[in-house]
Amino acid sequence: MMFSHPAIRSRLEKLMGSNLVSLTDRVYMQRLQERILEDYAEAMDKRIKVREVSTYYLF
């Protein structure tokens, strides 16, 4: 099963605090979706800041 893949298991533990997945629990899946989106937005903000800094030093 794909949830046993180390990268997926690690990300689930980071986002949800556990690598156990409750596919049929609507609230759990909504919370997981929210946390995935939050994690993506944080990563995007970090990439933007890195680009801003590197662009700043080019000019």
Secondary structure, DSSP 8 states (H G I E B T S, - for coil): -GGGSHHHHHHHHHHHSSS---TT-HHHHHHHHHHHHHHHHHHHHHHHHHHHHHHHHH-
